[in-house]
Amino acid sequence: TFLVVLLVGLLLLYRTIDKQGGVAQALSMVLLSIVISLMISSLQQIGILGSLSIEWGEPIRSIVNLVSLFNFSFEILQVECAASLSPLSNYAVRAVMVYAVLMVAAAMHCCWVLLAHGGNFG
C-alpha cells in the first residue's frame, strides 16, 4: 500500500509540474525539489544513527526514534519471500532496484507524454 500511495503522489506531483508554465515557476520547483531531496537525505542519515549500537542521551534518542519512522528500508519489499537469496545475490538485487526505479520513472514519463500531450515529446 505504501508503494501505491507513493506512486499516486508522484503522478499527482508530475501532473502539477506539467501544468505549470513559465521559467520562474520551473526554477522554483527545481529549488523545492532540491530542498526536499536534501531533507530526505538528512533524515536518512539521522536514521542511520539509530542502527549504531550506541546509548544515546534522551534528546538525541527521541529524535533518532522519530526520524527512524521515515526511513526507507529495503526489508519492506521482502525480496527474500520470493526466493532464497545468498548475501551476494541479495545485495545485487538491491543494487539493481535503483535502476528498476529509474526505468519505472522513465516509463511513467513516456506514458504521461503519450496520454496528456499526444506523443509530442518536443
C-alpha positions as CSV (number, residue, x, y, z in Angstrom):
1,T,0.0,0.0,0.0
2,F,2.9,2.4,0.7
3,L,4.3,1.9,-2.8
4,V,0.8,2.6,-4.3
5,V,0.4,5.8,-2.3
6,L,4.0,6.9,-3.3
7,L,3.2,6.2,-7.0
8,V,0.0,8.1,-6.9
9,G,1.7,11.0,-5.1
10,L,4.4,11.1,-7.7
11,L,1.9,11.1,-10.5
12,L,0.0,14.0,-8.9
13,L,3.3,15.9,-8.4
14,Y,4.2,15.2,-12.0
15,R,0.8,16.4,-13.3
16,T,1.2,19.6,-11.2
17,I,4.6,20.3,-12.6
18,D,3.5,19.6,-16.1
19,K,0.5,22.0,-15.9
20,Q,2.7,24.9,-14.6
21,G,4.2,27.2,-17.2
22,G,7.0,29.7,-17.2
23,V,10.6,29.7,-16.3
24,A,10.2,31.3,-12.9
25,Q,7.8,28.6,-11.7
26,A,10.0,25.9,-13.1
27,L,13.1,27.2,-11.3
28,S,11.1,27.5,-8.0
29,M,10.0,23.8,-8.5
30,V,13.6,22.8,-9.0
31,L,14.6,24.6,-5.9
32,L,11.8,23.0,-3.9
33,S,12.8,19.5,-5.3
34,I,16.4,20.1,-4.2
35,V,15.3,21.2,-0.7
36,I,13.0,18.2,-0.3
37,S,15.7,15.7,-1.5
38,L,18.2,17.2,0.9
39,M,15.7,16.9,3.7
40,I,15.0,13.3,2.9
41,S,18.8,12.6,2.7
42,S,19.4,14.2,6.1
43,L,16.5,12.2,7.6
44,Q,18.0,9.0,6.2
45,Q,21.4,9.9,7.7
46,I,20.0,10.7,11.1
47,G,18.1,7.4,10.9
48,I,21.3,5.5,10.3
49,L,22.5,6.7,13.7
50,G,19.7,4.7,15.3
51,S,21.2,1.5,13.9
52,L,24.5,2.1,15.7
53,S,25.0,0.3,19.0
54,I,25.4,3.5,21.0
55,E,23.4,4.5,24.0
56,W,22.2,8.0,23.1
57,G,21.1,10.6,25.6
58,E,17.5,11.5,25.9
59,P,17.1,14.3,23.4
60,I,19.1,12.5,20.7
61,R,17.4,9.2,21.3
62,S,13.9,10.7,20.9
63,I,15.0,12.5,17.7
64,V,16.6,9.3,16.2
65,N,13.5,7.3,17.1
66,L,11.2,9.8,15.5
67,V,13.3,10.1,12.3
68,S,13.6,6.3,12.1
69,L,9.9,6.2,11.3
70,F,10.5,7.9,8.0
71,N,13.5,5.8,6.9
72,F,13.1,3.7,3.8
73,S,14.1,0.1,4.4
74,F,14.5,-2.5,1.7
75,E,13.3,-5.1,4.1
76,I,9.8,-3.7,3.4
77,L,10.0,-5.1,-0.1
78,Q,10.7,-8.6,1.3
79,V,12.7,-9.9,-1.6
80,E,13.6,-12.9,0.5
81,C,10.0,-14.1,0.4
82,A,10.1,-14.6,-3.4
83,A,13.3,-16.5,-3.5
84,S,16.0,-17.7,-1.1
85,L,19.0,-15.5,-1.9
86,S,22.6,-15.6,-0.9
87,P,24.0,-12.4,0.7
88,L,25.7,-11.5,-2.6
89,S,22.5,-12.0,-4.6
90,N,20.6,-10.1,-2.0
91,Y,23.0,-7.1,-2.5
92,A,22.8,-7.4,-6.2
93,V,19.0,-7.3,-6.2
94,R,19.1,-4.2,-4.0
95,A,21.6,-2.5,-6.3
96,V,19.5,-3.3,-9.4
97,M,16.4,-1.9,-7.7
98,V,17.8,1.6,-8.2
99,Y,17.8,1.1,-12.0
100,A,14.4,-0.5,-11.8
101,V,13.0,2.6,-10.2
102,L,14.6,4.8,-12.9
103,M,13.0,2.6,-15.5
104,V,9.6,3.0,-13.9
105,A,10.1,6.7,-13.8
106,A,11.0,6.8,-17.5
107,A,8.0,4.7,-18.3
108,M,5.8,7.0,-16.3
109,H,7.1,9.9,-18.2
110,C,6.6,8.3,-21.6
111,C,3.0,7.3,-20.7
112,W,2.3,10.8,-19.5
113,V,3.6,12.4,-22.7
114,L,1.7,9.9,-24.8
115,L,-1.6,10.4,-23.0
116,A,-1.5,14.0,-21.9
117,H,0.3,15.5,-24.9
118,G,-0.5,13.2,-27.7
119,G,3.1,11.9,-28.1
120,N,4.6,15.3,-28.5
121,F,8.0,14.8,-26.8
122,G,9.4,18.1,-28.1
